[in-house]
Structures are given as C-alpha cells and as structure tokens.
Amino acid sequence: MRLRYIELFHAVLTTGSLTGAANLLNISQPAASKALQQAEQQLGFALFSRVRGRLLPTEQALLLRQRIEKIIQELNELQRLTANMSLTDSCPLRVTCTPALAQSLVPDAVTLLRKIFPGTSVELFTQHSAVMCESLLLHETDIGLTLQDTGRQNLCREPLCRGQVMVIAPPDWWSVAELKRPLPITALAGQPMIGIAVQDALGNMLQSHLAQLSPAPRTPVRVQTYQLAHSLVAQGEGLALVDPFTARRDGGKAVQMRPLDLRMDVVLYAIYRPDSPLNAVQKRFLGLVRQLAQRLLATV
C-alpha cells in the first residue's frame, strides 16, 4: 500500500468524506476519488461504503485502521523530528523537567544563568518522565531533569545530587525535638495520609512499604501529584510522603518535614541525547542546577 494511499485512507477515516479528505490533504476532490479507487484496485477489496452521504469503513478497513494510524503517528513524529533538528541552533537551552522541579529549582537556575549569559534564549517545559524521554528523542528538548531512573539506554543519564524521601505534616504536628529525628515508617501505621497515585518507581516503592503497615494508613484523599499532596497537607488534611524538593517548596514554611527512616535515595538526574554533546551554556546550566539542588537539600 503506497504512502499516498495510506494518507488518503487516514484522511477519509478522520473526515468521513472524500471532500473533507481532499481539503485535509490539499488536493482536489476528483484526485482524491481517483486515488481511493486506485488503492482499492491494488488491494482487491473496498475500503469504504457510502451510507447516507458519508463514507463508512468496511470490515477490511477496520482491520487495517490500527496499523494505518500507527504509521501516520510515526510519520508525524518524523516530521516533528526533522523540523526540530533544523531549529536546534536557534534554541541553545531547551529544558524539560518534572512538576516537582518546576516550582523553584529550575526557574532559579535559569535566572542565574541569564545573569551569566544575558543573550541566552530559554524554553522550559513541564513533563512527566516518560513523555520527557520522547521529547528528547524527538529533539523537541535538549535536557531533561527528573527524579526517576528512566532506564532508557538511548539517553545519557547524569546524577546531579541525592536526597531522602520526606514525610510532611501540617504545622505543629510534631514537637521541636521530634523534628530533629527521622521518622520510622512504622510510625505511619493508622495515620491520616494523602494517598499519591503516582505511577512511577518512587511512588510504587513507597506504596509497597505502606501496604505492609498494620493498621494501614487512612487515605480518604488520593492525588496525582506530589504538589497537590503538599497543598492538602498544608491545609491540615494529613501526612504525605514526597520527594525532598516538594517538601522544601515555599521554603518549607507551609508544612513540617522529617526525613523518612528508610534506605531509599531520591536521585536528581539530568538526561540528554548521547549524539548531541552539551554546549557551554547547557553545561553551565546543569552546574547551577547541581549547586542549587545541593544547597536546597542541605537546609532543614
């Protein structure tokens, strides 16, 4: 099946008519009709049947649909890749980071970098780790910052610093003496907690430890991000387990925090493509991120 037939097939599926498909592909309606006839002759079966003025896919076409849509998606990604490769020189610093790092760390590093290199143009994106890897491979971004070990063999992974999983609580939850000590995970048994439904390595590992507690923590509220958990804890809804950067959000003034007494490091990684060596601006940016992160994690 030729590529132009694949594009036409997808356009008709999308619009439901030859006229709509022709407009989408910027060709005439007679040209679209002729191409569809040629595609069906080549395949030996009809792709569409006309019902009340609309073209509906035949049974054979429905069997092809998933494969066709996958090819179209790959073509779109190829177009994005080639377009972004031509724009790389005009965007010396394109950074994507997870939401937890977008609160203060990355903006602070960009502000410092712009003082050193005033002419630097910067583009910032917030993405979860899986999407982040795709944006790097498609050349949409150049550096990713994440707290997850992505395990992608086709990306370089550079650890910048290590921190601890933190337990955060509403103000005045713990005494001054208690704040000086790590919290055993057993102390969370039966406690009111904000459940975090994050499908990542850190979230899954923490959930497995909490599942072993008896009685189980009470989790009437579940959220999708550590930032939402922080906001709810600050309003007195219970405790939460978060990364060390989220715990120190707003200077750590809105909540109390204690390290969790558990052998589990949270690592800040920089990820980037091995075929694109970092330039001086990008290297300086990562140096600033490392310095700021280490300084932030050293605060109580």
N, C-alpha and C positions, 0 to 999 in steps of 0.2 A: 504494500500500500504506500503510494507516494506521499511525500510530506505535504504537498498542497492539498491532497485528498484528506489527509488527517486533519489539517487546519480547517477545511471546509466542514468536515463531519462534526468537529467540535463546535464550530460557529453555528451550525444548524441546531445542534443539541442545546446550545446556550440561548438562541433567539427563538427557536420554534418555527422559523420560516426561512425560505431562500432569500427573500428581500432583506430580512434582518441580517442574515449571514453575509450577504453581499455588501451591505453597508459596513458591517463589522470588519470585513477583510478589504474594504475599499476597492471592490471590483463591481462590474455591472451584474444585474440580476440574470441576464442571459448567459453570461460567462459562468456564474455560479451554478445555474441549472445544467449547463453542458458538462461542467466538471463533476457534478454529482452523478450524472448519467455515466460518464466515463469510469468513475470509481466503482459504481455498481456493476458495470460490464466487466471490469477487471476482476472483481471479487466473485462474480457469478451469483449474487443474490442482492435483493433490495435492502437498503439501509433505512428507508423511511416510507411510511404510508401516509396519504393525505386524508385527514379526518376533520371535517368542518373548517376547512381553510388553514389548518395547521399541519405541520409535518411531525408525525409521531414516530419514534424509533421502533424498528421491527425487533423481533426476538433476537435475531442475529446481532443487530446493532447494540442491543443492551448487553450482550455478552462481550462486545468489544469496548464498551464505554469506559470501564475502569482502566484498561490498558491505554486507551487513547488519552484520557485525562492525565495519566501519569506522564506520557510523552509530552503533552502540552506543558505540564508543570516543569519538566526538565528543560524544555525549550525556553520558557520564561526565565528560569534560573540562569541559563546560558546567556541570555540577553542582558540580564542584570549583571552577571559577572563581567562580560566584555565592556559594558558601559562603565562599571565601577573601576575597572583596570585603567581606563583612559582618564579617569578623574583623580587617580591616586595622588599625582603630583600637586594638585591644587588643594588637597586636604591633608596636610602633614600630620595632623593629630586627630584621629577619629577613634573615640574610645566608647566601649560599651561596658556597662557594669550592672551587677545585680542591685535590686532596690535598696538593700541594706547599706550598700556602699555609696549610694547616690545622695544620702542625707547630708553628709558633711565631708567625708574623706575626699571623694573625687572633686567636688566643687572647690574645696580648699586647695587641693593640689593644682588645679587649673588656674586658680587666682595667683598662686605663687609663680607658676610657670609663665603666665602672661606678663608678670613683672620682669622676669629674666629675658623673655623673648616677646616683646610687645607686638611684633608683627605676626605672630603665630595665629593661624585660624584654627578653631577647635569645633568639633562636632561631638556631642555627647548623646548617648542612647542608654536607656534602661531596659534590660532584657534578662530573662531567666537563662540559666546556663546552657540548656540545650539549644535554644534559639541563638544565643550568643555564639556558639560554635559555628552554626550555619552562616551567620552574618560575617564571621571572619573568613570562612572558606569561600564565600561569595565576594570577598573584597569590599564589602559594604562598610566594614570597620577594620582597624588595624591592630588594636589592643583590646583585650577583654580582661576584666577584673572580676573574680568570682571567689566564693568561699567553698566551692565544690571541686573535687578532683574529677575532672571531666573524663579522663581516661582516653581522650581522642589521640590516637597515635600519629595523626597527620597534623597535629598542632604542638608547638613548643609550650612547655609549662614551666614557669619560673616561680618558686615560692618566695614571697616577699617578707612575710612575718607569720608568727604563730600566736594564737591566743587561746583562751579557755571558754568552754560553754558557761554561760552565766545564768543565774536564777535572778529574775527581777520580781520585785514585790511593791505594793502600794507604799506610800510614805508612812513611816513609823511602824512598819510591820515587825522589824527586828530591832533589838537594842543595839547600842553602840558596840558593846562587847561582842555580840553575835556577828555584826558586820565585819569584824576582823578575822572571822574564821570561814573557811569553805563550808558549804552546805552538803552534808551527805545526801545521796539520792533517796535513801530510806526516809528522810525527813519529809519527803513529798507525799508519802502514803496518806490517803484520805484528805489531802489538802484541796482547796478550790483552785483550779488551774484553767488557764486559757489553752484549749487544745489547738495545736497548729497542724493543719492538714497540708503540710508541705511535702511533696513527693520528690525529695532529694536524699542524698546519702546521710546528711546530718539529721534531717527530720525523721527518717526511717530508723536510724540507730537510736535516737533519743526515745522514740516511741517503743522500741523493743525493750529498753530498760524500764520505762514506766509501766509497761504491761506486766512486769514481774512483781510490782509492788502490791502489798495486801495490807489494808484495803486499797483499792485502786483510787487514784486521784479523781476528784469530782470535776468534770469538764462540761458544764452546761453550754459553754460557748466555744465554737471552733472557728478558726480563721485561716485564711490562705497565705498570709504574710507575717513575718516577724514584726513589721512596723505596726500592723493592726493590733497584734498582741501587746506591744509596748503601750499603745494608746489606751487599751482597755485596762491594763494593769495600773496605769497612772490614774485611772478613774475608780480604782478600788475593786475591780472585778475578780481579782485573784492573782495567783503567781503565774509565771511563764518561763520556759527555757528558751533562750535566744542566743544569737551569736554575740561576741564581745563588742561589735561595732553598734549594733542596735541597742545594747544595754547602755552604752555611753551616749546615746542620742540626746540632744539638748543639754550636753554637759553632764548627763547623769543626774540632773536635779529633779526630774519629774518622778523618778522611781528610786527605790533602794536596789542594790545589786550585790550579789555574792557569787564567787566562782563555785561551780558545781564540783564536788569532790568526786571526780570521775576521770579516769585516764582517757581523755578524748580531746585531742587538739583540734582547734579550728584554724585552718591554714588559709591565708590570703594568697591566691595565685594570680599571676599575670599570664595570659595565654596569647599567643600570636603565631602567625604562619612561619614555618621554617624557611620558605622561599622568599621571604621579604625581610631582610635584615633591618633592625631598628635604626632609625637615623638619630642624630644628636638630640633633637627635640624630644623624640619618643623615649630615648634612654634617660634624659633628664627628668621627664615626667614620671617615669617609673621610680627613679631615685627619690623624688619628692613624695610619691605615694608611700614608699617604704619608710621614709623618715617620719611622716605624719602618722602612719599607722602604728609604728613602734612607740612613738611619743604618746599617742592616744591610749594604747593598751597599757602603758606604764602608769596611767592615772587611776585613782581609786574612785 
